[in-house]
Amino acid sequence: MKIRDLIKNIDYEYLQGNLDEEVMGLSHDNRYLKPHEGFICISGTRFDSHDLIDEVVEKGASLLVVEKDVKLPEGVCAIKVASSRIASPLLAAAFYDHPARKMKTVAITGSKGKTTATHMMADIFRKRGFKCGTIGTNGAIMPIVEDAYKRVVNADLYKPLICEETEGYYVYELANTTPDAMEMQMYLALMVESGCTHVIIEVSSQAMKMHRVEGMEFDYGIWTNLDFTDHIGGLEHKDEDDLICCKANMINQSRIGFLNLDDKSLGRFESYLNKKNKLYYYGENPKADYVFSNVEKTFDNYPGIRFDVDGLTKGTVSVNLPGEFNVYNALPCVAIAQMENIGYEIINEALTHLLIRGRFEIVFDNGHFKVCVDFAHNGYSTFNHLKALREYRPKRVVCVFGADGNRSLDRRYGMGEASARLADLSIITSGHLRWETYEKITADTLTSFDKVEKEVGRRPKYLLIKNRQEAITYAIENAEEGDIITIIGLGHESWQEEKGVKYPHSDIDFVRETCKRLGL
């Protein structure tokens, strides 16, 4: 692609060089830059790649995109933009020929439920017969098509995985829920090359703040809810309104939006909407466009829920995941499915056969006790997860958890309080320690046990086992008839991080290996 064709739809100041030169790719990471690629200089919070201009020109960059006044080597083509972060997704989309426009797109934002709703929506589309990809916390997932990666520039930089739960699909692990702009457009292009007609994208508030999906217009946008115990402060959002604004802007980029009418922050959320697109509301409130009622627990194979839908569509929906919060995850997906002319028979076939890696996943059941793995990693999600488990009246709920280091203190307080109140036994172990110590995180967590003890007059039962594998093994070896052991915090993740190093570990795989080793 000629440089002038790449940049024709962005605002820029021409600085120097030949606009008719070819650009063979784009990068903002000097480690992966190849000859004849464009390099986008980013002013980051910790690092400024404007300082690398001489290096990237020596490596053969054919285009420099800068946002600062810098000294430029002779010969290389260069343009200046107002914001490299905003220009980056626009250039990446142009380079990959706007792959999102070639698929039906559903974007999902919210504090909780994004991953579950993403997989619900994708499974409905797949059950209908559509080829569908997803991008989110569980990775970039797309149908396996031999040699597709060879036809997409830079796709060979990423190595896919094949998981037991995703037979027939490649899974590319992501560093962020919503990948950076270059990676995002590459995955979208790879999905088009793999024959996908639909894609579901989890869009985090941080992704909106960093402009990772700038310029994209989504066919449908879903807002699930708002919770303020995460992602405020430090290098994330300066305050609640900044977080709300970022999430609302994703709905502003959607042709049709679906909003949770029951969320207490709805009014604040609506204040940031431009109201130019079509909006629909869902929830238990009878004023909603899509209303749920008559929620009941089911025990068909594993704990689940069934509910009625009224309003713009009428039907009954069953889901093989427990918890009323999953009604809120499913309902907007049902609404979109109906708009796409997908009937309730297909919807129910998909939603009663959900298998979402690390989301309420029953990874072992021998008829005597069950082991569940879930990604719950703060107070809100831990409380809802344990509450849903308790509704099915197990003999005991044993909760193995460890709050993450170098994250909001509210996470450890919230997880501790939820487990102290709702688990019969808490086993407090290590999560991602990062640069903190297990002892410090545990001491903070146990303050919530002190709080609950004062309120109820008894000490909640707990054990401290620092090593996560030892904690899981203890829970399994000491399981009692009718127990549900739930291991939360890591979910689908395949590592634990400590002092900058990621050590291989999967709760899912370790449980299965341990149960097999013990002959259970």
C-alpha positions in Angstrom: 0.0 0.0 0.0 1.3 3.5 -0.8 1.7 5.8 2.1 -0.6 8.4 0.5 -3.4 5.8 0.3 -2.8 4.7 3.9 -3.1 8.2 5.3 -5.7 9.7 3.0 -8.6 9.6 5.5 -6.8 11.0 8.6 -5.9 14.6 9.5 -2.1 15.1 9.3 0.7 17.6 8.7 3.1 16.5 6.0 6.7 16.8 7.2 9.0 15.2 4.6 9.6 12.3 2.3 8.0 10.4 -0.5 4.3 9.7 -0.1 4.4 7.2 -3.0 6.7 4.9 -1.1 5.2 1.5 -0.2 4.4 0.6 3.4 4.4 -3.1 4.1 3.0 -3.1 7.6 2.5 -1.0 10.7 4.0 -1.1 14.2 4.4 0.9 17.4 6.7 -1.7 19.0 10.4 -1.3 17.9 11.1 -4.9 18.8 8.8 -6.2 16.1 9.4 -3.6 13.4 10.3 -5.0 10.0 11.8 -3.2 7.0 9.4 -1.0 4.9 6.9 -0.8 7.8 5.4 2.4 9.2 6.3 3.2 12.8 3.8 5.1 15.0 5.5 7.0 17.9 3.5 6.8 21.1 3.9 9.0 24.2 3.2 6.5 26.9 2.8 6.9 30.6 6.1 5.1 31.2 7.8 5.2 27.8 8.0 7.6 24.8 8.9 5.9 21.5 9.7 9.3 20.0 13.1 8.6 21.6 13.6 5.6 19.2 13.4 7.4 15.9 17.0 6.9 14.9 16.8 3.2 15.8 13.6 2.5 13.8 14.9 4.3 10.8 18.0 2.2 10.9 15.7 -0.9 11.0 14.1 0.3 7.7 11.0 2.1 8.7 9.4 3.6 5.6 7.0 6.0 7.5 7.2 7.8 10.8 4.0 9.0 12.5 4.8 11.5 15.2 2.8 13.8 17.5 5.7 15.9 18.7 8.2 18.2 17.1 11.3 16.0 16.8 14.5 15.9 14.7 13.9 13.7 11.7 16.6 11.8 9.8 16.8 12.7 6.1 15.0 10.6 3.6 12.4 8.9 5.7 8.8 9.9 5.1 7.2 11.5 8.1 3.8 13.0 9.1 2.6 14.7 12.3 -0.8 14.0 13.9 -2.5 15.6 16.8 -2.7 12.3 18.7 -0.8 9.1 17.8 -3.2 7.0 19.9 -6.2 8.3 17.8 -4.4 7.9 14.5 -3.1 4.4 15.3 -6.5 2.6 15.0 -7.5 4.6 12.0 -4.2 3.7 10.2 -4.4 0.1 11.2 -8.0 -0.2 10.0 -7.0 1.4 6.7 -4.0 -0.9 6.3 -6.1 -4.1 6.9 -8.8 -2.7 4.6 -11.4 -2.1 7.4 -12.1 -5.7 8.3 -14.8 -4.8 10.9 -17.0 -3.4 8.0 -17.0 -6.9 6.5 -18.6 -8.5 9.5 -21.6 -8.0 11.7 -20.2 -6.5 14.9 -21.4 -6.6 18.5 -19.5 -4.7 21.2 -20.0 -5.2 24.9 -19.0 -2.9 27.7 -19.7 -2.8 31.5 -18.0 -3.6 34.8 -19.1 -7.2 35.0 -20.6 -9.7 32.6 -18.7 -8.8 29.4 -17.0 -12.1 28.9 -20.1 -14.2 29.7 -22.3 -12.1 27.5 -19.7 -12.3 24.7 -19.7 -16.1 24.7 -23.5 -16.2 25.0 -23.9 -14.0 21.9 -21.2 -15.9 20.0 -22.7 -19.3 20.8 -26.1 -18.2 19.6 -24.7 -17.0 16.3 -22.7 -20.2 15.9 -25.7 -22.4 16.7 -27.5 -20.5 13.9 -24.7 -21.5 11.5 -22.7 -18.3 11.3 -18.9 -18.3 11.5 -18.2 -16.1 14.5 -15.1 -14.8 16.2 -14.7 -13.2 19.7 -12.2 -10.8 21.1 -12.0 -10.4 24.9 -10.7 -11.6 28.3 -10.6 -15.2 27.1 -8.6 -14.3 24.1 -9.1 -13.8 20.4 -11.1 -16.9 19.3 -11.8 -17.8 15.6 -12.4 -20.8 13.5 -9.3 -22.9 12.5 -8.6 -22.3 8.8 -5.3 -23.7 7.6 -2.7 -21.1 6.5 -5.1 -18.2 7.1 -2.4 -16.5 9.2 0.0 -16.5 6.2 -2.4 -14.3 4.3 -2.6 -11.6 7.0 0.4 -9.2 7.6 2.0 -9.8 11.1 -0.4 -12.6 12.1 2.7 -14.8 12.2 3.9 -12.9 15.3 1.2 -14.5 17.4 0.9 -18.2 18.3 -2.6 -19.7 18.7 -3.6 -22.3 21.2 -6.2 -25.1 21.0 -8.2 -25.7 24.2 -10.4 -28.6 25.2 -13.3 -26.2 25.5 -12.8 -24.6 22.0 -12.5 -27.5 19.6 -12.3 -26.3 16.1 -11.2 -22.8 17.1 -7.9 -21.1 17.6 -7.4 -19.1 20.8 -4.9 -16.3 20.8 -4.1 -15.2 24.3 -4.3 -11.4 24.8 -2.4 -9.1 27.2 -5.5 -6.9 27.6 -9.3 -7.5 27.4 -9.4 -5.3 24.4 -6.0 -5.5 22.5 -4.2 -2.5 21.2 -5.2 -1.0 17.9 -2.7 -2.8 15.7 -3.4 -6.2 17.2 -7.1 -5.6 17.1 -7.2 -4.9 13.4 -4.9 -7.8 12.7 -7.2 -10.2 14.5 -10.3 -8.8 12.8 -8.5 -9.2 9.4 -7.6 -12.8 10.4 -11.2 -13.5 11.2 -12.3 -12.2 7.8 -9.7 -14.5 6.2 -11.1 -17.3 8.3 -14.6 -16.8 6.9 -16.2 -15.1 9.9 -19.4 -13.2 9.2 -19.9 -12.0 12.9 -17.6 -10.9 15.7 -18.2 -10.1 19.3 -15.8 -7.7 21.0 -15.4 -6.9 24.7 -14.6 -3.3 25.0 -13.1 -2.1 28.3 -13.3 1.4 29.6 -9.5 1.5 29.5 -9.6 0.6 25.8 -12.0 3.5 25.1 -9.7 5.8 27.1 -6.7 4.7 25.1 -8.6 4.9 21.8 -8.0 1.3 20.8 -11.3 1.1 18.8 -11.3 4.7 17.6 -13.2 5.0 14.3 -15.0 1.7 14.5 -18.8 1.7 14.2 -20.5 -1.3 15.8 -23.7 -2.7 14.6 -24.9 -3.4 18.2 -23.6 -2.2 21.5 -24.5 -3.7 24.9 -23.9 -2.0 28.3 -24.2 -4.5 31.2 -23.7 -2.5 34.4 -21.4 -0.2 36.4 -19.3 -0.9 39.5 -16.8 1.5 40.9 -14.6 -0.8 43.0 -12.2 -1.3 40.1 -10.2 0.7 37.6 -10.3 4.1 39.3 -7.0 5.7 40.3 -3.4 5.2 39.4 -2.9 4.9 35.6 -6.5 4.0 35.0 -9.5 6.4 35.4 -9.2 9.5 37.4 -12.7 9.3 38.8 -16.1 7.7 38.4 -17.3 10.1 35.7 -14.2 9.4 33.6 -15.0 5.7 33.7 -18.7 6.3 32.9 -17.8 8.6 30.0 -15.5 6.0 28.4 -18.0 3.2 28.6 -20.8 5.4 27.3 -18.7 6.4 24.3 -18.7 2.8 23.2 -22.5 3.0 23.0 -22.0 6.2 21.0 -20.0 4.2 18.5 -22.9 1.7 18.1 -25.7 2.0 15.6 -28.1 0.3 18.1 -27.5 0.3 21.8 -28.9 -1.9 24.6 -28.9 -0.4 28.1 -29.6 -2.1 31.5 -32.6 -0.2 32.8 -32.2 -1.6 36.3 -28.7 -0.4 36.9 -28.5 2.4 39.6 -26.0 4.4 37.5 -28.2 4.5 34.4 -29.0 8.2 34.7 -25.3 9.1 35.0 -24.5 6.8 32.1 -27.2 8.3 29.9 -25.9 11.8 30.5 -22.8 10.9 28.4 -24.8 9.5 25.4 -25.1 11.5 22.2 -28.6 10.0 21.6 -28.0 9.9 17.9 -28.3 6.1 17.7 -31.2 3.8 18.5 -31.5 2.8 22.1 -33.3 -0.1 23.7 -33.6 -0.9 27.4 -33.7 -4.3 29.1 -34.2 -5.5 32.7 -36.9 -6.5 35.2 -38.5 -3.0 35.1 -41.7 -3.4 33.2 -40.9 -0.1 31.4 -38.1 -1.8 29.6 -38.3 -2.8 25.9 -37.2 -6.3 26.8 -38.5 -7.4 30.2 -37.6 -10.6 32.1 -39.8 -12.2 34.8 -40.5 -15.5 36.5 -36.9 -16.4 37.1 -36.5 -19.9 38.5 -33.6 -22.2 39.3 -33.1 -25.4 37.2 -31.2 -28.6 37.8 -31.2 -30.2 34.4 -27.5 -31.2 34.3 -25.8 -28.5 36.2 -27.4 -25.6 38.1 -29.0 -23.1 35.8 -31.9 -20.6 35.4 -35.0 -20.2 33.3 -36.9 -17.0 32.8 -39.7 -15.4 30.6 -39.1 -12.6 28.2 -41.8 -10.0 27.4 -42.0 -6.7 25.6 -40.7 -6.4 22.0 -40.3 -10.2 22.0 -42.0 -13.0 23.9 -40.6 -16.3 24.9 -38.9 -18.5 27.6 -35.2 -18.8 27.9 -33.1 -21.4 29.7 -29.4 -21.0 30.6 -27.1 -23.6 32.0 -25.4 -21.0 34.3 -26.8 -20.1 37.7 -27.4 -16.7 39.2 -29.9 -13.9 38.3 -27.0 -11.8 37.1 -26.8 -14.2 34.2 -30.3 -13.2 33.2 -28.9 -9.7 32.6 -26.1 -11.1 30.6 -28.4 -13.2 28.4 -31.3 -10.8 27.8 -29.6 -8.3 25.5 -28.2 -11.2 23.5 -31.7 -12.6 23.1 -32.8 -9.2 21.9 -30.1 -9.0 19.3 -30.7 -12.6 18.2 -34.4 -11.7 17.6 -33.3 -8.7 15.6 -31.2 -11.0 13.5 -34.2 -13.3 13.0 -32.9 -16.1 15.2 -35.7 -18.0 17.0 -36.0 -19.2 20.6 -35.3 -22.8 19.7 -31.8 -21.9 18.5 -31.3 -19.4 21.4 -32.1 -22.1 24.0 -30.1 -24.7 22.3 -27.1 -22.4 22.5 -27.6 -21.1 26.0 -28.2 -24.5 27.6 -24.9 -25.8 26.2 -22.6 -22.9 27.2 -19.1 -23.8 28.1 -17.1 -20.7 28.9 -13.5 -21.4 30.0 -13.1 -20.2 33.5 -16.6 -18.8 33.9 -18.7 -20.9 36.4 -16.9 -23.9 34.8 -17.6 -27.2 36.5 -14.2 -28.8 35.9 -14.8 -31.9 38.0 -17.9 -33.8 39.2 -17.8 -37.4 40.5 -21.3 -37.4 41.9 -20.0 -36.8 45.4 -18.6 -33.3 45.1 -18.0 -30.7 42.4 -15.1 -28.3 41.6 -15.9 -25.0 39.9 -13.4 -22.5 38.5 -14.4 -18.9 38.0 -12.8 -15.5 37.2 -14.4 -13.7 40.1 -11.7 -11.3 41.3 -13.3 -8.6 43.3 -16.0 -8.3 45.9 -18.9 -7.7 43.5 -18.2 -10.7 41.4 -17.2 -12.9 44.3 -20.4 -12.1 46.2 -22.6 -12.9 43.2 -20.7 -16.1 42.4 -21.0 -17.5 45.9 -24.6 -16.4 46.3 -25.5 -18.3 43.1 -23.7 -21.4 44.4 -25.5 -21.2 47.7 -28.9 -21.1 46.0 -28.4 -24.8 45.1 -27.9 -25.8 48.7 -24.6 -27.7 48.7 -23.5 -29.3 51.9 -20.6 -26.8 52.0 -19.2 -24.1 49.8 -15.4 -24.2 50.0 -13.9 -21.1 48.4 -10.2 -21.0 47.4 -9.1 -17.5 46.5 -6.3 -15.0 46.7 -6.7 -11.3 45.9 -4.2 -9.8 43.4 -1.3 -7.6 44.3 -0.9 -4.1 43.0 -4.6 -3.6 42.5 -7.2 -1.7 44.3 -7.4 -2.6 48.0 -11.1 -2.8 47.7 -10.7 -6.0 45.7 -9.1 -7.8 48.7 -11.5 -6.3 51.2 -14.5 -7.2 49.0 -13.4 -10.8 48.2 -12.6 -11.4 51.9 -16.0 -10.1 53.0 -17.9 -12.1 50.4 -16.1 -15.3 51.2 -16.4 -14.7 55.0 -20.1 -14.3 54.7 -21.0 -16.9 52.1 -18.4 -19.7 52.2 -18.4 -22.4 54.8 -14.6 -22.6 54.5 -12.3 -20.1 52.9 -8.8 -21.1 51.9 -6.9 -17.9 51.3 -4.0 -18.5 48.9 -1.9 -16.6 46.3 -3.4 -14.9 43.2 -1.2 -12.7 41.1 1.2 -11.3 43.8 2.9 -9.1 41.3 5.1 -6.8 43.5 3.4 -7.3 46.8 3.7 -10.1 49.4 1.3 -12.8 50.2 1.5 -11.8 53.8 0.5 -8.2 53.1 -2.4 -9.1 50.8 -3.7 -11.7 53.3 -3.5 -9.3 56.3 -5.6 -6.9 54.3 -8.1 -9.6 53.3 -8.4 -10.8 56.9 -9.6 -7.4 58.1 -12.9 -8.3 56.4 -13.1 -11.5 58.4 -12.6 -9.4 61.5 -15.5 -7.2 60.4 -17.8 -10.2 59.7 -16.9 -11.8 63.1 -17.9 -8.6 64.9 -21.3 -8.6 63.1 -22.2 -12.2 63.4 -20.5 -13.1 66.7 -18.4 -16.0 65.4 -15.2 -16.3 63.4 -15.7 -17.4 59.8 -13.7 -20.5 59.1 -10.5 -20.1 57.0 -7.1 -21.6 56.3 -4.0 -19.9 55.0 -2.1 -21.8 52.3 0.2 -19.6 50.4 1.0 -22.0 47.5 -2.0 -22.1 45.2 -1.5 -25.7 44.0 -1.2 -26.8 47.6 -4.4 -24.9 48.5 -6.3 -26.6 45.7 -5.0 -30.0 46.5 -6.0 -29.6 50.2 -9.5 -28.6 49.2 -9.9 -31.6 46.9 -8.3 -34.1 49.4 -10.6 -32.9 52.2 -13.8 -32.6 50.1 -17.0 -33.9 51.8 -20.1 -35.5 50.3 -22.2 -32.7 48.7 -19.5 -30.1 48.6 -18.9 -27.5 45.9 -15.3 -26.3 45.9 -14.9 -23.1 44.0 -11.6 -21.7 42.9 -11.8 -18.1 41.9 -9.6 -15.3 40.7 -7.7 -16.7 37.8 -10.5 -18.3 35.7 -9.2 -19.0 32.2 -5.7 -17.6 32.9 -2.7 -20.0 32.5 -0.2 -18.2 34.7 0.5 -16.6 38.1 2.6 -13.4 38.2 5.1 -12.6 40.8 7.9 -10.0 40.7 7.5 -9.4 37.0 7.6 -13.1 36.1 4.7 -15.2 34.8 4.8 -18.7 36.1 2.8 -21.4 34.2 -0.3 -22.4 36.2 -3.9 -23.1 35.2 -6.6 -23.8 37.9 -8.6 -25.7 35.3 -5.8 -28.0 34.3 -4.4 -28.5 37.8 -7.8 -29.6 39.2 -8.2 -32.2 36.4 -4.7 -33.4 36.9 -5.0 -33.6 40.7 -8.3 -35.4 40.6 -6.9 -37.9 38.1 -3.8 -38.4 40.2 -5.9 -39.0 43.3 -8.1 -41.5 41.4 -11.3 -39.6 42.1 
